[in-house]
Amino acid sequence: EVQLVESGGGLVQAGGSLRLSCTASGLSFDNYAIGWFRQAPGKEREGVSCIKKTDGTTYYSDSVKGRFTITSDNAKNTVYLQMNSLKPEDTAVYYCAAAPQYYSSSWYFLNKDVYDYWGQGTQVTVSS
């Protein structure tokens, strides 16, 4: 059974930092891209960042570029999302997801519809 488990969410003041973790099991970790998505109440789930395992290519949405950094520790089957300079508009449930890494575009890997497996999510709340 494929499982993706997120951790590291919490409450932080604006300008602060959090690091999210996504640990995968039940799949060949190196054969999947891992993406981070978020969903706020009343809004659609949106792509935040993604990392490809084959070449280490990373993708970011314009709203987080320069503030968030995605990294992978392949030996631990874990992907991290370091979030700095957090804003209240970053408040959402954050999900990690896995997709086959057949393509190379940000449009593809930030699209939630191409991902096969999802974690349960972790809440991030940024206060002002």
Phi and psi restraints in degrees (value plus and minus 20) as a CYANA .aco file:
   2 VAL   PHI    -101.3   -61.3
   2 VAL   PSI     111.0   151.0
   3 GLN   PHI    -154.5  -114.5
   3 GLN   PSI     116.3   156.3
   4 LEU   PHI    -143.1  -103.1
   4 LEU   PSI     106.7   146.7
   5 VAL   PHI    -145.3  -105.3
   5 VAL   PSI     101.3   141.3
   6 GLU   PHI    -114.6   -74.6
   6 GLU   PSI     132.1   172.1
   7 SER   PHI    -173.6  -133.6
   7 SER   PSI     146.5   186.5
   8 GLY   PHI      84.5   124.5
   8 GLY   PSI     -23.6    16.4
   9 GLY   PHI     -91.2   -51.2
   9 GLY   PSI     148.2   188.2
  10 GLY   PHI     147.8   187.8
  10 GLY   PSI    -186.4  -146.4
  11 LEU   PHI    -127.1   -87.1
  11 LEU   PSI     111.9   151.9
  12 VAL   PHI    -164.1  -124.1
  12 VAL   PSI     130.6   170.6
  13 GLN   PHI     -98.2   -58.2
  13 GLN   PSI     134.6   174.6
  14 ALA   PHI     -73.5   -33.5
  14 ALA   PSI     116.7   156.7
  15 GLY   PHI      72.6   112.6
  15 GLY   PSI     -31.1     8.9
  16 GLY   PHI    -104.3   -64.3
  16 GLY   PSI    -193.1  -153.1
  17 SER   PHI    -153.9  -113.9
  17 SER   PSI     132.3   172.3
  18 LEU   PHI    -162.8  -122.8
  18 LEU   PSI     132.9   172.9
  19 ARG   PHI    -142.9  -102.9
  19 ARG   PSI      98.9   138.9
  20 LEU   PHI    -114.1   -74.1
  20 LEU   PSI     128.0   168.0
  21 SER   PHI    -143.5  -103.5
  21 SER   PSI     124.7   164.7
  22 CYS   PHI    -151.3  -111.3
  22 CYS   PSI      95.4   135.4
  23 THR   PHI    -130.7   -90.7
  23 THR   PSI     108.5   148.5
  24 ALA   PHI    -129.0   -89.0
  24 ALA   PSI     127.7   167.7
  25 SER   PHI    -165.8  -125.8
  25 SER   PSI     138.0   178.0
  26 GLY   PHI      61.3   101.3
  26 GLY   PSI     -12.4    27.6
  27 LEU   PHI    -160.9  -120.9
  27 LEU   PSI     143.4   183.4
  28 SER   PHI    -100.0   -60.0
  28 SER   PSI      79.9   119.9
  29 PHE   PHI     -76.9   -36.9
  29 PHE   PSI     -61.4   -21.4
  30 ASP   PHI     -89.7   -49.7
  30 ASP   PSI     -34.4     5.6
  31 ASN   PHI    -113.4   -73.4
  31 ASN   PSI     -16.6    23.4
  32 TYR   PHI    -145.2  -105.2
  32 TYR   PSI     121.5   161.5
  33 ALA   PHI    -100.5   -60.5
  33 ALA   PSI     124.0   164.0
  34 ILE   PHI    -135.3   -95.3
  34 ILE   PSI     105.6   145.6
  35 GLY   PHI    -136.9   -96.9
  35 GLY   PSI     134.6   174.6
  36 TRP   PHI    -131.0   -91.0
  36 TRP   PSI     112.7   152.7
  37 PHE   PHI    -148.3  -108.3
  37 PHE   PSI     141.6   181.6
  38 ARG   PHI    -162.5  -122.5
  38 ARG   PSI     132.2   172.2
  39 GLN   PHI    -161.9  -121.9
  39 GLN   PSI      99.4   139.4
  40 ALA   PHI    -115.0   -75.0
  40 ALA   PSI     137.3   177.3
  41 PRO   PHI     -75.1   -35.1
  41 PRO   PSI     110.8   150.8
  42 GLY   PHI      58.3    98.3
  42 GLY   PSI     -16.3    23.7
  43 LYS   PHI    -142.2  -102.2
  43 LYS   PSI     138.6   178.6
  44 GLU   PHI     -94.8   -54.8
  44 GLU   PSI     134.2   174.2
  45 ARG   PHI     -88.0   -48.0
  45 ARG   PSI     109.7   149.7
  46 GLU   PHI    -143.6  -103.6
  46 GLU   PSI     127.9   167.9
  47 GLY   PHI     -93.5   -53.5
  47 GLY   PSI     118.0   158.0
  48 VAL   PHI    -130.1   -90.1
  48 VAL   PSI     -71.6   -31.6
  49 SER   PHI    -181.2  -141.2
  49 SER   PSI     141.0   181.0
  50 CYS   PHI    -173.0  -133.0
  50 CYS   PSI     129.6   169.6
  51 ILE   PHI    -151.6  -111.6
  51 ILE   PSI     112.2   152.2
  52 LYS   PHI    -112.0   -72.0
  52 LYS   PSI     116.0   156.0
  53 LYS   PHI     -99.7   -59.7
  53 LYS   PSI     -50.1   -10.1
  54 THR   PHI     -83.9   -43.9
  54 THR   PSI     -59.8   -19.8
  55 ASP   PHI    -152.2  -112.2
  55 ASP   PSI     -18.8    21.2
  56 GLY   PHI      57.5    97.5
  56 GLY   PSI     -10.7    29.3
  57 THR   PHI     -81.9   -41.9
  57 THR   PSI     117.3   157.3
  58 THR   PHI    -140.1  -100.1
  58 THR   PSI     132.4   172.4
  59 TYR   PHI    -153.3  -113.3
  59 TYR   PSI     125.7   165.7
  60 TYR   PHI    -159.1  -119.1
  60 TYR   PSI     125.4   165.4
  61 SER   PHI     -91.9   -51.9
  61 SER   PSI     135.3   175.3
  62 ASP   PHI     -81.1   -41.1
  62 ASP   PSI     -51.0   -11.0
  63 SER   PHI     -90.5   -50.5
  63 SER   PSI     -40.6    -0.6
  64 VAL   PHI    -136.2   -96.2
  64 VAL   PSI     -27.5    12.5
  65 LYS   PHI     -78.4   -38.4
  65 LYS   PSI     110.7   150.7
  66 GLY   PHI      71.7   111.7
  66 GLY   PSI     -34.9     5.1
  67 ARG   PHI    -132.4   -92.4
  67 ARG   PSI     -55.2   -15.2
  68 PHE   PHI    -127.2   -87.2
  68 PHE   PSI     128.4   168.4
  69 THR   PHI    -155.8  -115.8
  69 THR   PSI     108.7   148.7
  70 ILE   PHI    -124.6   -84.6
  70 ILE   PSI     116.3   156.3
  71 THR   PHI    -159.4  -119.4
  71 THR   PSI     143.0   183.0
  72 SER   PHI    -152.6  -112.6
  72 SER   PSI     115.0   155.0
  73 ASP   PHI    -131.0   -91.0
  73 ASP   PSI      73.4   113.4
  74 ASN   PHI     -85.1   -45.1
  74 ASN   PSI     -50.9   -10.9
  75 ALA   PHI     -85.1   -45.1
  75 ALA   PSI     -46.6    -6.6
  76 LYS   PHI    -122.6   -82.6
  76 LYS   PSI     -16.5    23.5
  77 ASN   PHI      32.8    72.8
  77 ASN   PSI      21.0    61.0
  78 THR   PHI    -151.9  -111.9
  78 THR   PSI     116.8   156.8
  79 VAL   PHI    -136.3   -96.3
  79 VAL   PSI     119.2   159.2
  80 TYR   PHI    -134.8   -94.8
  80 TYR   PSI     129.5   169.5
  81 LEU   PHI    -145.7  -105.7
  81 LEU   PSI      85.3   125.3
  82 GLN   PHI    -105.4   -65.4
  82 GLN   PSI     100.9   140.9
  83 MET   PHI    -135.4   -95.4
  83 MET   PSI      95.2   135.2
  84 ASN   PHI    -135.6   -95.6
  84 ASN   PSI     143.6   183.6
  85 SER   PHI      30.1    70.1
  85 SER   PSI      28.6    68.6
  86 LEU   PHI     -86.3   -46.3
  86 LEU   PSI     124.8   164.8
  87 LYS   PHI    -139.2   -99.2
  87 LYS   PSI     135.4   175.4
  88 PRO   PHI     -74.7   -34.7
  88 PRO   PSI     -53.2   -13.2
  89 GLU   PHI     -90.4   -50.4
  89 GLU   PSI     -27.4    12.6
  90 ASP   PHI    -100.4   -60.4
  90 ASP   PSI     -28.6    11.4
  91 THR   PHI     -80.8   -40.8
  91 THR   PSI     105.5   145.5
  92 ALA   PHI    -198.6  -158.6
  92 ALA   PSI     150.2   190.2
  93 VAL   PHI    -105.3   -65.3
  93 VAL   PSI     107.6   147.6
  94 TYR   PHI    -123.3   -83.3
  94 TYR   PSI     109.8   149.8
  95 TYR   PHI    -138.9   -98.9
  95 TYR   PSI     122.9   162.9
  96 CYS   PHI    -123.7   -83.7
  96 CYS   PSI     134.9   174.9
  97 ALA   PHI    -170.1  -130.1
  97 ALA   PSI     138.3   178.3
  98 ALA   PHI    -143.0  -103.0
  98 ALA   PSI     118.7   158.7
  99 ALA   PHI    -163.0  -123.0
  99 ALA   PSI     127.1   167.1
 100 PRO   PHI     -79.0   -39.0
 100 PRO   PSI     121.8   161.8
 101 GLN   PHI    -120.7   -80.7
 101 GLN   PSI      47.5    87.5
 102 TYR   PHI    -109.2   -69.2
 102 TYR   PSI     -40.1    -0.1
 103 TYR   PHI    -143.3  -103.3
 103 TYR   PSI    -199.9  -159.9
 104 SER   PHI    -156.3  -116.3
 104 SER   PSI      -1.6    38.4
 105 SER   PHI    -128.6   -88.6
 105 SER   PSI     126.6   166.6
 106 SER   PHI     -85.1   -45.1
 106 SER   PSI     -54.7   -14.7
 107 TRP   PHI     -77.1   -37.1
 107 TRP   PSI     -62.5   -22.5
 108 TYR   PHI     -89.3   -49.3
 108 TYR   PSI     -71.4   -31.4
 109 PHE   PHI     -99.8   -59.8
 109 PHE   PSI     -32.0     8.0
 110 LEU   PHI    -119.4   -79.4
 110 LEU   PSI      -9.5    30.5
 111 ASN   PHI    -117.1   -77.1
 111 ASN   PSI      95.7   135.7
 112 LYS   PHI     -81.4   -41.4
 112 LYS   PSI     -44.7    -4.7
 113 ASP   PHI     -92.5   -52.5
 113 ASP   PSI     -33.8     6.2
 114 VAL   PHI    -114.1   -74.1
 114 VAL   PSI     -22.0    18.0
 115 TYR   PHI    -111.8   -71.8
 115 TYR   PSI     119.4   159.4
 116 ASP   PHI    -115.2   -75.2
 116 ASP   PSI     -52.8   -12.8
 117 TYR   PHI    -149.9  -109.9
 117 TYR   PSI     123.4   163.4
 118 TRP   PHI    -155.6  -115.6
 118 TRP   PSI     125.6   165.6
 119 GLY   PHI    -103.7   -63.7
 119 GLY   PSI    -199.8  -159.8
 120 GLN   PHI    -105.3   -65.3
 120 GLN   PSI     -35.3     4.7
 121 GLY   PHI      77.3   117.3
 121 GLY   PSI     136.1   176.1
 122 THR   PHI    -157.7  -117.7
 122 THR   PSI     115.7   155.7
 123 GLN   PHI    -100.2   -60.2
 123 GLN   PSI     111.3   151.3
 124 VAL   PHI    -139.2   -99.2
 124 VAL   PSI     103.2   143.2
 125 THR   PHI    -144.6  -104.6
 125 THR   PSI     104.8   144.8
 126 VAL   PHI    -134.9   -94.9
 126 VAL   PSI      98.2   138.2
 127 SER   PHI    -115.3   -75.3
 127 SER   PSI     135.1   175.1
